């Protein structure tokens, strides 16, 4: 018997998609507001210190995502509903173990830094940064857990609680006392912790047996071992210039680079939207029309997405000092050149979206790993010489060249893959 279209199912999926976009918009906007609030309150040097210590949080979160979150998002949807609560319980256990190991590593890093560079006073930041790292990992894992369960409303609730609390705590801390880097980190940690607590209260898990936990950890490791290496290379190629600049030129350099990146980060909404649709669109074009249709589809993505990126980057490049001063304060206006560099960097970064979508459609994902490796090797080779020669301009030039090398590697690989049969 023929059935009509599933209108209810369509509306439900559309509602989930809309909530997912609302949630991502909230996260992007909140990160921008928190960054601006911290930068304007702390001043350039202290904001640079905040940027540098926060990179430890981002590094641990990347590893946690690779080992805990990414496997969960692939494994859980394929399980029978009755098996998921026990699996989620094993994921929670894995989360706690991985987080504990990461916090030990982070604490050891602060201890070593305090011994080698005692004037940095690294141990001053260790408790707040470790708390922020654990809270960040917990909230991120929980929001993605709810997306896997197809309850984006719960994910939105977690983010409203977490990011709303961050802003409120920052305003409260800065109102009660002179703004300090440590208090800013504690405020962010507290907000993330509130979001994680809200999410934990809405989880549906059962306590797993010890054997189940060990089996799932082994399974996650088999899935994640290459992702972890790739994530380390991604983090290095994206952050090493900031770290070396902050260490050699002073914390202000890290603050300047992060401020410029925050302004260009507005384009992340566009990048994320295209990243969500381009891989599926590229695969469909290849299936229906072959290589010619694939290249035509990717050309349209590049043209339209590139045009929007170019418009924003062009505005940023034309009035960089005005934008830096308007958003972050007068002392940032002198570093408008950093925003010009990041406008060029983001134009290169955009090209990763169509190129990676094309390679995934052709089932040639190896180049994605090797391009990241090329970027990492170049980063490690040129960072110190360029910064020694040209200072902050050298760091920005190096970031741009690394992006060019990475996208050029993907472009060559894509052109070669078009000549080969698709993997079966």
FENJO-V154219 format. One record per pair of residues at least 12 apart in sequence whose ideal C-beta (glycine too) atoms are under 10 Angstrom apart, sorted by the first residue. I is the first residue (numbers start at 1). J is the second residue. D is the distance in whole Angstrom. If there is no record, write none. Layout:
# FENJO-V154219
I,J,D / I,J,D
This chain:
# FENJO-V154219
12,150,9 / 13,150,9 / 15,152,8 / 15,153,9 / 16,147,9 / 16,150,6 / 16,151,8 / 16,152,5 / 16,153,9 / 17,152,8 / 17,276,9 / 18,152,9 / 19,147,10 / 19,151,9 / 19,152,4 / 19,153,6 / 19,154,10 / 19,155,8 / 19,156,6 / 20,147,7 / 20,152,5 / 20,155,8 / 20,156,9 / 20,276,9 / 21,152,9 / 21,269,9 / 21,272,9 / 21,273,8 / 21,276,9 / 22,152,8 / 22,153,10 / 22,156,6 / 22,159,10 / 23,143,8 / 23,146,9 / 23,147,8 / 23,152,6 / 23,153,9 / 23,155,6 / 23,156,5 / 23,157,9 / 23,158,9 / 23,159,6 / 23,160,9 / 24,155,10 / 24,156,10 / 24,159,9 / 24,268,9 / 24,269,7 / 24,272,6 / 24,273,9 / 24,276,9 / 25,269,7 / 25,272,9 / 26,156,7 / 26,159,6 / 26,160,7 / 26,162,10 / 26,163,7 / 26,164,9 / 27,140,10 / 27,143,8 / 27,155,10 / 27,156,10 / 27,159,6 / 27,162,9 / 27,163,7 / 27,268,10 / 27,272,10 / 28,265,8 / 28,266,8 / 28,268,6 / 28,269,6 / 28,272,8 / 29,163,8 / 29,266,10 / 29,269,9 / 30,159,8 / 30,160,9 / 30,162,8 / 30,163,4 / 30,164,8 / 30,166,7 / 30,167,7 / 30,191,9 / 31,163,8 / 31,166,9 / 31,262,8 / 31,265,8 / 31,268,9 / 32,262,6 / 32,263,9 / 32,265,7 / 32,266,7 / 32,268,9 / 32,327,9 / 33,163,8 / 33,166,9 / 33,167,6 / 33,170,9 / 34,163,7 / 34,166,6 / 34,167,6 / 34,170,7 / 34,184,9 / 34,187,9 / 34,188,7 / 34,191,8 / 34,262,10 / 35,47,9 / 35,50,9 / 35,51,9 / 35,54,10 / 35,258,7 / 35,259,8 / 35,261,9 / 35,262,5 / 35,263,9 / 35,265,8 / 35,327,9 / 35,328,9 / 36,259,9 / 36,262,7 / 36,263,9 / 36,327,6 / 36,328,7 / 36,329,9 / 37,166,9 / 37,167,7 / 37,170,5 / 37,171,8 / 37,174,8 / 37,179,10 / 37,184,9 / 37,187,10 / 38,50,6 / 38,51,9 / 38,54,9 / 38,166,10 / 38,170,7 / 38,174,9 / 38,179,8 / 38,181,9 / 38,184,5 / 38,185,9 / 38,187,9 / 38,188,8 / 38,255,10 / 38,258,10 / 38,328,10 / 39,51,9 / 39,184,10 / 39,255,7 / 39,258,8 / 39,259,6 / 39,262,8 / 39,327,8 / 39,328,5 / 39,329,7 / 39,331,10 / 39,332,8 / 40,174,10 / 40,179,9 / 40,259,10 / 40,327,8 / 40,328,6 / 40,329,5 / 40,331,10 / 40,332,9 / 41,170,8 / 41,171,9 / 41,173,9 / 41,174,5 / 41,178,9 / 41,179,4 / 41,180,9 / 41,183,9 / 41,184,7 / 41,329,9 / 42,174,9 / 42,179,5 / 42,180,8 / 42,181,6 / 42,183,9 / 42,184,6 / 42,255,8 / 43,179,8 / 43,181,10 / 43,252,9 / 43,255,9 / 43,329,8 / 43,331,7 / 43,332,10 / 44,250,10 / 44,251,8 / 44,252,5 / 44,253,10 / 44,254,10 / 44,255,5 / 44,256,7 / 44,259,8 / 44,328,8 / 44,329,8 / 44,331,5 / 44,332,7 / 44,334,10 / 44,335,9 / 45,181,10 / 45,250,7 / 45,251,5 / 45,252,5 / 45,253,10 / 45,254,10 / 45,255,7 / 45,331,10 / 46,179,8 / 46,180,7 / 46,181,5 / 46,182,10 / 46,184,8 / 46,251,7 / 46,252,10 / 46,255,8 / 47,179,10 / 47,181,8 / 47,184,9 / 47,251,8 / 47,252,8 / 47,254,8 / 47,255,4 / 47,256,9 / 47,258,7 / 47,259,7 / 47,328,8 / 47,329,10 / 47,331,10 / 47,332,9 / 48,181,9 / 48,242,9 / 48,245,9 / 48,246,6 / 48,249,9 / 48,250,7 / 48,251,3 / 48,252,5 / 48,253,7 / 48,254,4 / 48,255,3 / 48,256,8 / 48,257,9 / 48,258,8 / 48,259,9 / 49,120,9 / 49,121,10 / 49,124,10 / 49,125,8 / 49,180,10 / 49,181,5 / 49,182,10 / 49,184,10 / 49,185,10 / 49,246,8 / 49,250,10 / 49,251,5 / 49,252,10 / 49,254,8 / 49,255,8 / 50,125,9 / 50,129,10 / 50,180,10 / 50,181,5 / 50,182,9 / 50,184,6 / 50,185,7 / 50,188,9 / 50,251,9 / 50,254,9 / 50,255,8 / 50,258,9 / 51,181,10 / 51,239,10 / 51,242,7 / 51,243,9 / 51,246,7 / 51,251,8 / 51,253,9 / 51,254,4 / 51,255,6 / 51,256,9 / 51,257,8 / 51,258,4 / 51,259,9 / 51,261,9 / 51,262,10 / 52,120,9 / 52,125,9 / 52,181,10 / 52,239,9 / 52,242,8 / 52,243,7 / 52,245,10 / 52,246,5 / 52,247,8 / 52,251,6 / 52,253,10 / 52,254,5 / 52,255,9 / 52,258,9 / 53,106,10 / 53,110,9 / 53,113,10 / 53,120,10 / 53,122,8 / 53,124,10 / 53,125,5 / 53,126,9 / 53,128,8 / 53,129,5 / 53,132,9 / 53,181,7 / 53,182,9 / 53,185,7 / 53,251,10 / 53,254,10 / 54,125,10 / 54,129,8 / 54,132,8 / 54,133,10 / 54,136,10 / 54,181,10 / 54,184,10 / 54,185,8 / 54,188,8 / 54,254,10 / 54,258,9 / 55,129,10 / 55,235,8 / 55,238,10 / 55,239,5 / 55,240,10 / 55,242,7 / 55,243,7 / 55,246,9 / 55,254,9 / 55,258,9 / 56,102,9 / 56,105,9 / 56,106,5 / 56,109,7 / 56,110,8 / 56,113,10 / 56,125,9 / 56,126,10 / 56,129,6 / 56,130,9 / 56,132,9 / 56,133,7 / 57,102,10 / 57,106,8 / 57,129,6 / 57,130,9 / 57,131,10 / 57,132,5 / 57,133,5 / 57,134,9 / 57,135,9 / 57,136,6 / 57,137,9 / 57,185,9 / 57,188,9 / 57,189,9 / 57,192,10 / 58,133,9 / 58,136,8 / 58,235,7 / 58,238,9 / 58,239,7 / 59,102,9 / 59,105,9 / 59,106,8 / 59,109,9 / 59,133,9 / 59,231,9 / 59,232,8 / 59,235,5 / 59,236,9 / 59,239,8 / 60,98,9 / 60,99,8 / 60,101,9 / 60,102,4 / 60,103,8 / 60,105,7 / 60,106,6 / 60,129,10 / 60,130,9 / 60,132,10 / 60,133,5 / 60,134,9 / 60,136,8 / 60,137,7 / 60,235,10 / 61,99,10 / 61,102,9 / 61,132,10 / 61,133,7 / 61,136,6 / 61,137,6 / 61,139,10 / 61,140,6 / 61,141,9 / 61,231,10 / 61,235,10 / 62,227,9 / 62,228,9 / 62,230,10 / 62,231,4 / 62,232,8 / 62,234,7 / 62,235,5 / 63,98,7 / 63,101,9 / 63,102,6 / 63,105,9 / 63,137,9 / 63,224,9 / 63,227,9 / 63,228,6 / 63,231,6 / 63,232,8 / 63,235,9 / 64,94,10 / 64,95,7 / 64,98,6 / 64,99,7 / 64,101,10 / 64,102,6 / 64,133,9 / 64,134,10 / 64,136,9 / 64,137,5 / 64,138,9 / 64,140,8 / 64,141,7 / 64,231,10 / 65,137,8 / 65,140,7 / 65,141,8 / 65,144,8 / 65,224,9 / 65,227,8 / 65,228,10 / 65,231,7 / 66,98,10 / 66,220,9 / 66,223,9 / 66,224,5 / 66,225,9 / 66,226,9 / 66,227,4 / 66,228,5 / 66,229,9 / 66,230,8 / 66,231,5 / 66,232,9 / 66,234,10 / 67,94,7 / 67,95,9 / 67,97,10 / 67,98,5 / 67,101,10 / 67,102,10 / 67,217,9 / 67,220,6 / 67,221,7 / 67,223,9 / 67,224,5 / 67,225,9 / 67,227,8 / 67,228,6 / 67,231,9 / 68,91,6 / 68,92,9 / 68,94,5 / 68,95,5 / 68,96,10 / 68,97,9 / 68,98,6 / 68,99,9 / 68,137,8 / 68,140,9 / 68,141,6 / 68,144,9 / 68,217,10 / 68,220,7 / 68,224,8 / 69,91,9 / 69,95,9 / 69,137,9 / 69,140,7 / 69,141,5 / 69,142,10 / 69,143,10 / 69,144,5 / 69,145,8 / 69,148,9 / 69,220,10 / 69,224,10 / 70,144,9 / 70,220,9 / 70,223,7 / 70,224,7 / 70,227,6 / 70,228,10 / 70,231,9 / 71,91,8 / 71,94,9 / 71,216,9 / 71,217,10 / 71,219,7 / 71,220,4 / 71,221,9 / 71,222,9 / 71,223,4 / 71,224,6 / 71,227,9 / 72,87,8 / 72,88,8 / 72,90,10 / 72,91,5 / 72,94,9 / 72,95,9 / 72,141,8 / 72,144,7 / 72,145,7 / 72,148,6 / 72,216,9 / 72,220,8 / 72,223,10 / 73,144,6 / 73,145,9 / 73,147,8 / 73,148,5 / 74,148,9 / 74,220,10 / 74,223,7 / 75,87,7 / 75,91,9 / 75,148,9 / 75,216,8 / 75,219,7 / 75,220,8 / 75,223,8 / 76,88,7 / 76,91,8 / 76,145,8 / 76,148,5 / 76,149,8 / 77,148,6 / 77,149,9 / 77,150,9 / 81,149,10 / 84,148,9 / 84,149,8 / 84,204,8 / 84,205,9 / 84,206,9 / 85,203,9 / 85,204,6 / 85,205,5 / 85,206,4 / 85,207,9 / 85,208,9 / 86,205,8 / 86,206,5 / 86,207,8 / 86,208,5 / 86,209,8 / 86,212,6 / 86,213,10 / 86,216,9 / 87,205,9 / 87,206,9 / 87,208,8 / 87,212,8 / 87,216,7 / 87,219,10 / 88,145,7 / 88,148,9 / 88,149,9 / 88,203,7 / 88,204,7 / 88,205,4 / 88,206,8 / 88,208,9 / 89,203,9 / 89,204,10 / 89,205,4 / 89,206,5 / 89,207,6 / 89,208,4 / 89,209,9 / 89,212,8 / 89,213,8 / 89,216,9 / 90,205,9 / 90,206,10 / 90,207,10 / 90,208,4 / 90,209,9 / 90,210,10 / 90,211,10 / 90,212,5 / 90,213,5 / 90,214,9 / 90,215,8 / 90,216,4 / 90,217,8 / 90,219,9 / 90,220,9 / 91,141,8 / 91,145,8 / 91,148,10 / 91,203,10 / 91,205,8 / 91,208,9 / 91,213,9 / 91,216,7 / 91,217,10 / 91,220,8 / 92,138,10 / 92,141,9 / 92,142,10 / 92,145,9 / 92,200,9 / 92,203,8 / 92,205,6 / 92,207,9 / 92,208,9 / 92,213,9 / 93,205,10 / 93,207,9 / 93,208,7 / 93,210,9 / 93,212,9 / 93,213,5 / 93,214,9 / 93,216,8 / 93,217,8 / 94,141,10 / 94,208,10 / 94,213,7 / 94,214,10 / 94,216,7 / 94,217,5 / 94,219,10 / 94,220,6 / 94,221,10 / 95,134,10 / 95,137,7 / 95,138,7 / 95,141,6 / 95,142,9 / 95,145,10 / 96,134,9 / 96,137,10 / 96,138,9 / 97,213,9 / 97,217,7 / 98,137,8 / 98,141,10 / 98,217,9 / 98,220,9 / 98,224,10 / 99,130,10 / 99,133,8 / 99,134,5 / 99,135,10 / 99,136,10 / 99,137,5 / 99,138,8 / 99,141,9 / 100,134,9 / 102,130,9 / 102,133,7 / 102,134,8 / 102,137,8 / 103,126,10 / 103,129,9 / 103,130,5 / 103,131,9 / 103,133,6 / 103,134,6 / 103,137,9 / 104,130,9 / 105,133,10 / 106,126,8 / 106,129,7 / 106,130,6 / 106,133,6 / 106,134,10 / 107,123,9 / 107,126,6 / 107,127,9 / 107,129,9 / 107,130,6 / 108,126,10 / 109,122,8 / 109,126,9 / 109,129,10 / 110,122,4 / 110,123,6 / 110,124,9 / 110,125,7 / 110,126,4 / 110,127,9 / 110,129,7 / 110,130,8 / 111,123,7 / 111,126,8 / 113,125,10 / 113,126,9 / 114,126,8 / 117,247,8 / 120,247,9 / 120,251,9 / 124,180,10 / 124,181,9 / 124,182,6 / 125,181,7 / 125,182,6 / 125,185,7 / 127,182,9 / 127,185,9 / 127,186,9 / 127,189,9 / 128,181,9 / 128,182,5 / 128,183,8 / 128,184,9 / 128,185,4 / 128,186,5 / 128,187,9 / 128,188,9 / 128,189,6 / 128,190,10 / 129,181,10 / 129,182,9 / 129,185,6 / 129,186,10 / 129,188,10 / 129,189,8 / 130,185,10 / 130,189,9 / 131,185,8 / 131,186,7 / 131,188,9 / 131,189,4 / 131,190,8 / 131,192,9 / 131,193,8 / 132,184,10 / 132,185,5 / 132,186,8 / 132,187,9 / 132,188,6 / 132,189,4 / 132,190,9 / 132,191,9 / 132,192,7 / 132,193,9 / 133,185,10 / 133,189,8 / 133,192,9 / 134,189,8 / 134,192,9 / 134,193,8 / 134,196,9 / 135,162,8 / 135,188,8 / 135,189,5 / 135,190,8 / 135,191,8 / 135,192,4 / 135,193,4 / 135,194,9 / 135,195,8 / 135,196,6 / 135,197,9 / 136,162,9 / 136,188,8 / 136,189,8 / 136,191,10 / 136,192,5 / 136,193,9 / 136,195,10 / 136,196,9 / 137,192,9 / 137,196,9 / 138,158,10 / 138,162,10 / 138,192,7 / 138,193,8 / 138,195,8 / 138,196,4 / 138,197,9 / 138,199,8 / 138,200,8 / 139,158,6 / 139,159,8 / 139,161,9 / 139,162,5 / 139,163,9 / 139,191,9 / 139,192,5 / 139,193,8 / 139,194,9 / 139,195,4 / 139,196,4 / 139,197,9 / 139,198,9 / 139,199,7 / 139,200,10 / 140,158,10 / 140,159,10 / 140,162,9 / 140,192,9 / 140,195,9 / 140,196,9 / 140,199,10 / 141,196,8 / 141,199,8 / 142,154,9 / 142,155,8 / 142,158,6 / 142,159,10 / 142,162,9 / 142,195,8 / 142,196,6 / 142,197,9 / 142,198,8 / 142,199,3 / 142,200,7 / 142,202,8 / 142,203,7 / 143,155,4 / 143,156,8 / 143,157,9 / 143,158,5 / 143,159,6 / 143,162,8 / 143,195,8 / 143,196,9 / 143,199,7 / 144,158,10 / 145,158,9 / 145,199,7 / 145,200,10 / 145,202,10 / 145,203,7 / 145,204,10 / 145,205,9 / 146,158,7 / 146,159,10 / 146,199,7 / 146,202,8 / 146,203,9 / 149,202,10 / 149,203,9 / 149,204,8 / 151,202,8 / 151,204,10 / 153,202,10 / 154,198,9 / 154,199,7 / 154,202,5 / 154,203,9 / 155,199,8 / 155,202,10 / 157,195,9 / 157,198,6 / 157,199,8 / 157,202,7 / 158,192,10 / 158,194,9 / 158,195,5 / 158,196,8 / 158,197,9 / 158,198,6 / 158,199,4 / 158,200,9 / 158,202,8 / 159,195,6 / 159,198,9 / 159,199,9 / 160,195,8 / 160,198,9 / 161,191,8 / 161,192,10 / 161,194,5 / 161,195,5 / 161,196,9 / 161,197,8 / 161,198,4 / 161,199,8 / 162,188,10 / 162,190,10 / 162,191,5 / 162,192,5 / 162,193,8 / 162,194,6 / 162,195,2 / 162,196,7 / 162,197,9 / 162,198,8 / 162,199,8 / 163,188,10 / 163,191,7 / 163,192,9 / 163,194,10 / 163,195,7 / 164,191,8 / 164,194,9 / 164,195,9 / 165,187,9 / 165,188,9 / 165,190,7 / 165,191,4 / 165,192,8 / 165,193,8 / 165,194,4 / 165,195,7 / 165,197,10 / 165,198,9 / 166,184,10 / 166,187,6 / 166,188,5 / 166,189,9 / 166,190,8 / 166,191,3 / 166,192,7 / 166,193,10 / 166,194,9 / 166,195,8 / 167,187,9 / 167,188,10 / 167,191,7 / 168,187,9 / 168,190,9 / 168,191,8 / 168,194,9 / 169,183,9 / 169,184,9 / 169,186,8 / 169,187,4 / 169,188,8 / 169,189,9 / 169,190,5 / 169,191,5 / 169,193,10 / 169,194,9 / 170,183,9 / 170,184,7 / 170,186,10 / 170,187,4 / 170,188,7 / 170,190,9 / 170,191,8 / 171,187,9 / 172,187,8 / 172,190,10 / 173,186,7 / 173,187,5 / 173,190,9 / 174,187,8 / 181,251,10 / 226,369,7 / 227,369,10 / 229,369,8 / 229,372,9 / 229,373,9 / 230,368,8 / 230,369,6 / 230,372,6 / 230,373,9 / 230,376,10 / 231,372,9 / 232,372,9 / 232,376,8 / 233,369,8 / 233,370,10 / 233,371,10 / 233,372,4 / 233,373,6 / 233,374,9 / 233,375,7 / 233,376,4 / 233,377,9 / 233,379,9 / 234,372,6 / 234,375,8 / 234,376,8 / 235,376,9 / 236,372,9 / 236,375,8 / 236,376,5 / 236,377,10 / 236,379,6 / 236,380,7 / 236,383,10 / 237,371,10 / 237,372,7 / 237,373,9 / 237,374,9 / 237,375,4 / 237,376,5 / 237,377,9 / 237,378,8 / 237,379,5 / 237,380,9 / 237,399,9 / 237,402,6 / 237,403,9 / 237,405,10 / 237,406,7 / 238,261,9 / 238,349,10 / 238,372,10 / 238,375,9 / 238,376,10 / 238,379,9 / 238,399,8 / 238,402,9 / 238,403,9 / 239,254,10 / 239,257,10 / 239,258,10 / 239,379,9 / 239,399,10 / 240,376,8 / 240,379,5 / 240,380,7 / 240,383,6 / 240,384,10 / 240,395,9 / 240,398,9 / 240,399,9 / 240,402,9 / 241,253,9 / 241,254,10 / 241,257,7 / 241,379,7 / 241,382,9 / 241,383,6 / 241,384,10 / 241,386,8 / 241,387,7 / 241,392,10 / 241,394,9 / 241,395,4 / 241,396,8 / 241,397,9 / 241,398,5 / 241,399,5 / 241,400,10 / 241,402,8 / 242,254,5 / 242,255,10 / 242,256,10 / 242,257,5 / 242,258,7 / 242,261,9 / 242,383,10 / 242,395,7 / 242,399,8 / 243,383,9 / 243,395,10 / 244,379,9 / 244,380,10 / 244,383,5 / 244,384,6 / 244,386,9 / 244,387,6 / 244,388,10 / 244,394,10 / 244,395,7 / 244,398,9 / 245,257,7 / 245,383,9 / 245,386,10 / 245,387,6 / 245,391,8 / 245,392,6 / 245,394,9 / 245,395,4 / 245,396,9 / 245,398,10 / 245,399,10 / 246,258,10 / 246,395,9 / 247,384,10 / 247,387,9 / 248,383,10 / 248,384,8 / 248,387,6 / 248,388,8 / 248,391,9 / 248,395,9 / 249,387,7 / 249,391,6 / 249,392,6 / 249,394,10 / 249,395,8 / 250,392,10 / 252,331,9 / 252,332,10 / 252,335,9 / 252,392,9 / 253,335,9 / 253,338,9 / 253,387,9 / 253,391,8 / 253,392,5 / 253,395,7 / 253,396,10 / 254,395,10 / 255,328,9 / 255,331,10 / 255,332,8 / 255,335,9 / 255,338,10 / 256,324,8 / 256,328,9 / 256,331,10 / 256,332,7 / 256,334,9 / 256,335,5 / 256,337,9 / 256,338,5 / 256,339,9 / 256,392,7 / 256,395,9 / 256,396,9 / 257,335,9 / 257,338,6 / 257,341,9 / 257,342,8 / 257,392,8 / 257,395,7 / 257,396,7 / 257,399,8 / 258,328,10 / 258,338,10 / 259,323,10 / 259,324,6 / 259,327,8 / 259,328,5 / 259,329,9 / 259,332,6 / 259,335,8 / 259,338,7 / 259,339,8 / 259,342,9 / 260,316,9 / 260,320,8 / 260,323,9 / 260,324,7 / 260,327,10 / 260,328,9 / 260,332,9 / 260,335,7 / 260,336,9 / 260,337,9 / 260,338,4 / 260,339,4 / 260,340,8 / 260,341,7 / 260,342,4 / 260,343,9 / 260,345,9 / 260,346,10 / 260,396,8 / 261,338,9 / 261,339,9 / 261,342,6 / 261,345,8 / 261,346,9 / 261,399,9 / 262,327,8 / 262,328,8 / 262,339,10 / 262,342,9 / 263,312,9 / 263,316,6 / 263,320,9 / 263,323,6 / 263,324,7 / 263,326,10 / 263,327,6 / 263,328,8 / 263,332,10 / 263,338,10 / 263,339,6 / 263,342,8 / 263,343,9 / 263,346,10 / 264,309,9 / 264,312,8 / 264,313,7 / 264,316,6 / 264,323,10 / 264,339,7 / 264,341,10 / 264,342,5 / 264,343,6 / 264,344,10 / 264,345,8 / 264,346,5 / 264,347,10 / 264,349,9 / 265,342,9 / 265,346,9 / 266,312,7 / 266,316,9 / 266,346,10 / 267,305,9 / 267,308,8 / 267,309,6 / 267,312,6 / 267,313,8 / 267,316,10 / 267,343,10 / 267,346,6 / 267,347,10 / 267,349,9 / 267,350,8 / 268,346,9 / 268,349,10 / 270,304,10 / 270,305,6 / 270,308,6 / 270,309,7 / 270,312,8 / 270,350,8 / 270,353,9 / 271,305,8 / 271,309,8 / 271,346,9 / 271,349,8 / 271,350,7 / 271,352,9 / 271,353,6 / 272,353,10 / 273,305,9 / 273,353,10 / 274,301,6 / 274,302,10 / 274,304,9 / 274,305,5 / 274,308,9 / 274,309,10 / 274,350,8 / 274,353,5 / 274,354,8 / 274,357,8 / 275,352,9 / 275,353,6 / 275,356,8 / 275,357,8 / 277,301,9 / 277,353,10 / 277,357,9 / 278,297,8 / 278,298,8 / 278,301,5 / 278,302,10 / 278,305,8 / 278,353,6 / 278,354,6 / 278,355,10 / 278,356,8 / 278,357,4 / 278,358,9 / 278,360,9 / 278,361,9 / 279,353,9 / 279,356,8 / 279,357,5 / 279,358,9 / 279,359,10 / 279,360,5 / 279,361,7 / 280,357,9 / 280,360,10 / 280,361,9 / 281,294,10 / 281,297,6 / 281,298,9 / 281,300,9 / 281,301,7 / 281,357,7 / 281,361,9 / 282,294,6 / 282,295,10 / 282,297,6 / 282,298,6 / 282,301,8 / 282,354,8 / 282,356,9 / 282,357,4 / 282,358,6 / 282,359,9 / 282,360,7 / 282,361,4 / 282,362,9 / 283,297,10 / 283,357,8 / 283,358,10 / 283,360,7 / 283,361,4 / 283,362,9 / 283,363,9 / 284,297,8 / 284,361,9 / 285,297,4 / 285,298,8 / 285,300,10 / 285,301,10 / 285,357,10 / 285,358,10 / 285,361,7 / 286,298,10 / 286,358,9 / 286,361,5 / 286,362,7 / 286,363,10 / 286,418,10 / 286,422,7 / 287,361,9 / 287,422,9 / 290,418,10 / 290,422,10 / 291,358,10 / 291,361,10 / 291,362,8 / 291,417,9 / 291,418,5 / 291,419,9 / 291,422,9 / 292,418,10 / 294,357,9 / 294,358,6 / 294,361,6 / 294,362,8 / 294,414,10 / 294,418,8 / 295,354,10 / 295,358,8 / 295,414,9 / 295,415,10 / 295,418,7 / 297,354,9 / 297,357,9 / 297,358,9 / 297,361,9 / 298,353,9 / 298,354,4 / 298,355,8 / 298,357,7 / 298,358,5 / 298,361,9 / 298,414,8 / 299,354,8 / 300,354,9 / 301,350,10 / 301,353,7 / 301,354,5 / 301,357,7 / 301,358,9 / 302,350,8 / 302,351,7 / 302,353,8 / 302,354,5 / 302,355,9 / 303,354,10 / 305,350,6 / 305,351,9 / 305,353,7 / 305,354,8 / 306,347,8 / 306,350,6 / 306,351,8 / 306,353,9 / 306,354,9 / 308,350,9 / 309,343,9 / 309,346,6 / 309,347,6 / 309,349,9 / 309,350,5 / 309,351,9 / 309,353,10 / 310,343,9 / 310,346,10 / 310,347,7 / 310,350,9 / 312,343,8 / 312,346,8 / 312,347,10 / 313,339,10 / 313,340,9 / 313,342,8 / 313,343,4 / 313,344,7 / 313,345,9 / 313,346,6 / 313,347,5 / 313,350,9 / 314,343,7 / 314,347,9 / 315,343,9 / 316,336,9 / 316,339,5 / 316,340,7 / 316,342,8 / 316,343,5 / 316,344,10 / 316,346,9 / 317,336,9 / 317,337,10 / 317,339,7 / 317,340,5 / 317,341,9 / 317,342,9 / 317,343,4 / 317,344,8 / 317,347,10 / 318,340,9 / 318,343,9 / 319,336,8 / 319,339,9 / 320,333,9 / 320,335,8 / 320,336,3 / 320,337,7 / 320,338,8 / 320,339,4 / 320,340,5 / 320,341,9 / 320,342,9 / 320,343,8 / 321,333,5 / 321,334,7 / 321,335,8 / 321,336,3 / 321,337,8 / 321,339,8 / 321,340,10 / 322,336,8 / 322,339,10 / 323,336,8 / 323,339,6 / 324,336,5 / 324,337,10 / 324,338,8 / 324,339,6 / 327,339,10 / 335,392,8 / 337,392,8 / 337,393,7 / 337,396,8 / 338,392,7 / 338,393,9 / 338,395,9 / 338,396,6 / 339,396,10 / 340,396,9 / 341,392,9 / 341,393,8 / 341,395,9 / 341,396,4 / 341,397,7 / 341,399,7 / 341,400,6 / 342,396,7 / 342,399,8 / 342,400,9 / 344,396,9 / 344,397,10 / 344,399,9 / 344,400,6 / 344,403,9 / 344,404,9 / 345,396,8 / 345,397,10 / 345,399,6 / 345,400,5 / 345,401,10 / 345,402,9 / 345,403,6 / 345,404,9 / 346,403,9 / 347,400,10 / 347,403,9 / 347,407,10 / 348,399,9 / 348,400,7 / 348,401,9 / 348,402,9 / 348,403,4 / 348,404,6 / 348,405,10 / 348,406,8 / 348,407,6 / 348,408,9 / 349,399,10 / 349,403,6 / 349,406,9 / 349,407,8 / 350,403,10 / 350,407,9 / 351,403,9 / 351,404,9 / 351,406,9 / 351,407,5 / 351,408,9 / 351,410,8 / 351,411,8 / 352,368,9 / 352,371,9 / 352,403,8 / 352,406,7 / 352,407,6 / 352,410,7 / 354,407,10 / 354,410,9 / 354,411,10 / 354,414,9 / 355,367,9 / 355,368,9 / 355,371,9 / 355,406,9 / 355,407,6 / 355,408,10 / 355,409,9 / 355,410,4 / 355,411,6 / 355,412,10 / 355,413,8 / 355,414,6 / 356,368,6 / 356,371,9 / 356,407,10 / 356,410,7 / 356,414,9 / 357,414,10 / 358,410,9 / 358,411,10 / 358,413,9 / 358,414,5 / 358,415,10 / 358,417,8 / 358,418,8 / 359,371,9 / 359,410,7 / 359,413,6 / 359,414,6 / 359,417,6 / 361,414,10 / 361,417,9 / 361,422,8 / 362,413,10 / 362,414,8 / 362,416,10 / 362,417,5 / 362,418,7 / 362,420,8 / 362,421,9 / 362,422,6 / 362,423,8 / 363,417,9 / 363,420,10 / 363,421,10 / 363,422,6 / 363,423,4 / 363,424,9 / 364,413,7 / 364,414,8 / 364,416,8 / 364,417,4 / 364,418,10 / 364,420,8 / 364,422,9 / 364,423,8 / 365,423,10 / 366,413,8 / 366,417,10 / 367,409,7 / 367,410,6 / 367,411,10 / 367,412,8 / 367,413,3 / 367,414,8 / 367,416,9 / 367,417,8 / 368,406,10 / 368,409,10 / 368,410,7 / 368,413,9 / 370,406,10 / 370,409,7 / 370,410,9 / 370,413,8 / 371,405,8 / 371,406,5 / 371,407,8 / 371,408,9 / 371,409,4 / 371,410,5 / 371,411,10 / 371,412,9 / 371,413,7 / 372,406,7 / 372,409,9 / 372,410,10 / 373,406,10 / 373,409,9 / 374,402,9 / 374,405,6 / 374,406,6 / 374,408,9 / 374,409,5 / 374,410,10 / 375,401,10 / 375,402,5 / 375,403,8 / 375,404,10 / 375,405,6 / 375,406,4 / 375,407,9 / 375,409,8 / 376,402,9 / 376,406,9 / 377,402,10 / 377,405,9 / 378,398,8 / 378,401,7 / 378,402,5 / 378,404,10 / 378,405,5 / 378,406,9 / 379,398,7 / 379,399,9 / 379,401,9 / 379,402,5 / 379,405,9 / 379,406,10 / 381,398,10 / 382,394,9 / 382,397,9 / 382,398,5 / 382,401,7 / 382,402,8 / 383,395,7 / 383,398,6 / 383,399,9 / 383,402,9 / 384,398,10 / 385,398,9 / 386,398,5 / 386,399,10 / 386,401,8
